Amino acid sequence: MKVRFTPSARQQFLDGLAYIRRDKPSAARNFRKRTQRVLRRLEDYPLSGRTIPEFPALPHREVIINPYRFFYRMEKKTVWIVAVLHSAQEVDSGEDSV
């Protein structure tokens, strides 16, 4: 499987990196490396993420790369990262969320 970001999730990820980088550039680099490693694991083990506790009935899953939650869904041979939220953020239960 391939791991891909939706445009909005990519922007959320980049915004998170920029926020971390403002305080500590080395932490941003480490976070990016950890993210690449964890998301690469989804290529071989797409079910390794957990179901989203707030939405157990949805087919989406998540991986936590502290302090961010990466929400994803699987379509054919692609794992789509659909949202990236800081763990302090509440997950919106509206139609446009995850």
C-alpha positions as CSV (number, residue, x, y, z in Angstrom):
1,M,0.0,0.0,0.0
2,K,1.0,3.6,-0.5
3,V,0.5,6.3,2.1
4,R,-0.8,9.6,0.8
5,F,-2.1,12.8,2.4
6,T,-5.2,14.6,1.4
7,P,-4.5,18.3,0.7
8,S,-6.1,19.4,4.0
9,A,-4.2,16.8,6.1
10,R,-0.9,17.7,4.4
11,Q,-1.5,21.4,5.4
12,Q,-2.4,20.4,8.9
13,F,0.8,18.4,9.2
14,L,2.9,21.2,7.7
15,D,1.3,23.7,10.1
16,G,2.1,21.4,13.0
17,L,5.7,21.1,11.9
18,A,6.0,24.9,11.6
19,Y,4.6,25.4,15.1
20,I,7.1,23.0,16.6
21,R,9.9,24.5,14.5
22,R,9.3,28.0,16.0
23,D,10.2,26.8,19.5
24,K,12.8,24.1,18.6
25,P,13.9,23.2,15.1
26,S,15.6,20.0,16.2
27,A,12.3,18.8,17.7
28,A,10.6,19.5,14.4
29,R,13.2,17.4,12.6
30,N,12.8,14.6,15.0
31,F,9.0,14.7,14.8
32,R,9.2,14.5,11.0
33,K,11.5,11.5,11.1
34,R,9.2,9.7,13.6
35,T,6.2,10.5,11.5
36,Q,7.9,9.1,8.4
37,R,8.8,5.9,10.2
38,V,5.3,5.3,11.7
39,L,3.5,6.2,8.4
40,R,5.9,3.9,6.5
41,R,4.8,1.0,8.8
42,L,1.2,1.6,7.5
43,E,2.3,0.6,4.0
44,D,2.8,-3.0,5.3
45,Y,0.4,-3.0,8.3
46,P,-2.5,-0.7,7.5
47,L,-4.6,-2.1,10.3
48,S,-1.9,-1.4,12.9
49,G,-3.6,1.9,13.8
50,R,-6.5,1.8,16.3
51,T,-10.1,2.6,15.7
52,I,-10.9,6.2,16.6
53,P,-12.4,6.1,20.1
54,E,-14.8,9.0,19.4
55,F,-16.1,7.3,16.3
56,P,-15.8,3.5,16.7
57,A,-18.4,2.8,13.9
58,L,-16.4,4.6,11.2
59,P,-14.0,2.7,9.0
60,H,-11.3,5.2,9.8
61,R,-8.3,4.5,12.1
62,E,-5.6,6.6,13.7
63,V,-2.0,6.5,14.7
64,I,-0.6,8.7,17.4
65,I,2.7,10.3,16.9
66,N,2.9,12.4,20.1
67,P,1.6,15.1,20.3
68,Y,-0.4,14.6,17.1
69,R,-3.1,12.2,16.0
70,F,-3.1,11.0,12.3
71,F,-6.5,9.9,11.1
72,Y,-6.6,7.7,8.0
73,R,-8.8,5.5,5.9
74,M,-7.9,2.7,3.4
75,E,-9.0,2.7,-0.2
76,K,-7.9,-0.1,-2.4
77,K,-4.1,0.1,-2.3
78,T,-3.8,3.5,-0.6
79,V,-3.8,4.6,3.0
80,W,-5.2,8.2,3.0
81,I,-4.2,10.4,5.8
82,V,-7.3,12.5,6.1
83,A,-6.6,14.7,9.2
84,V,-3.8,15.6,11.5
85,L,-4.8,17.1,14.9
86,H,-2.9,18.0,18.0
87,S,-3.9,15.7,20.8
88,A,-5.2,18.7,22.8
89,Q,-7.7,19.5,20.0
90,E,-11.2,18.1,20.2
91,V,-12.4,16.0,17.3
92,D,-15.3,17.7,15.6
93,S,-18.3,15.5,15.2
94,G,-19.7,17.5,12.2
95,E,-20.0,16.1,8.7
96,D,-16.7,17.6,7.5
97,S,-14.6,16.0,10.2
98,V,-12.6,12.8,9.8
